[in-house]
Amino acid sequence: SKTSSIWNDFDEAIINGIKKGKCKYFYTLFLISAGGSTSSMGRHKCLTRFANKKQTILSFKSGNTSDVTKKLMEMGSNIDA
């Protein structure tokens, strides 16, 4: 059973009888060790995979901004100064 979250970004492939992980974005193949370790896949520097992991930034329309949000935004601008 695949328990690592790394499998969200990889598919299992068997090439010439050898189990490998294939990046869903760049289709790069990585050897899966006999023990099932996914370390090599975790070290893969796939820009698409990292972009999907980043937190999105919410934007607010000025007409829909609550009083609490306005106050927080004012506090944030004071901190930046």
C-alpha positions in Angstrom: 0.0 0.0 0.0 1.3 3.5 -0.9 1.3 5.6 2.2 3.7 8.4 1.1 2.1 11.7 -0.1 4.8 11.7 -2.8 2.5 9.3 -4.8 0.2 12.3 -5.4 2.8 13.5 -7.9 4.1 10.2 -9.2 2.7 7.1 -11.0 4.1 3.7 -10.6 5.7 2.2 -13.7 7.4 -1.2 -14.3 10.1 -1.0 -16.9 11.9 -4.2 -17.8 10.6 -5.8 -14.6 12.0 -3.0 -12.4 9.6 -0.9 -10.3 10.0 2.9 -10.9 8.2 6.1 -10.0 7.3 8.4 -12.9 6.8 12.1 -12.4 3.3 13.1 -13.6 4.6 16.4 -14.9 8.0 15.7 -16.5 7.6 11.9 -17.0 11.1 11.4 -15.4 11.6 7.9 -14.1 13.1 7.2 -10.6 14.2 3.8 -9.2 12.2 2.6 -6.2 14.4 0.7 -3.8 13.7 -2.9 -2.9 12.4 -1.6 0.5 10.0 0.7 -1.3 11.8 3.9 -0.4 10.6 7.0 -2.3 13.5 9.3 -1.2 14.8 9.8 -4.8 11.4 11.0 -5.9 11.1 13.4 -3.0 14.4 15.0 -4.0 13.2 15.5 -7.6 13.3 19.3 -8.2 10.2 19.4 -10.4 9.1 23.1 -10.7 5.5 22.1 -11.4 5.3 19.9 -8.3 6.7 22.7 -6.1 4.4 25.3 -7.7 1.4 23.1 -6.8 2.6 23.0 -3.1 2.9 26.7 -2.6 0.1 28.5 -0.8 -2.1 30.7 -2.9 -2.5 34.3 -2.2 -6.0 35.6 -1.7 -7.0 38.9 -3.2 -9.9 41.0 -1.9 -12.0 43.4 -3.8 -12.1 46.8 -2.1 -15.9 46.9 -1.9 -16.1 43.5 -0.1 -13.4 44.0 2.5 -14.7 43.6 6.0 -13.8 45.9 8.9 -11.6 43.2 10.4 -9.7 42.7 7.1 -9.2 46.5 6.7 -7.8 46.7 10.2 -5.4 43.8 9.6 -4.3 45.4 6.3 -3.6 48.7 8.1 -1.6 46.9 10.8 0.4 45.0 8.1 1.2 48.3 6.4 2.4 49.7 9.7 4.7 46.7 10.2 6.2 47.0 6.8 7.2 50.7 7.4 
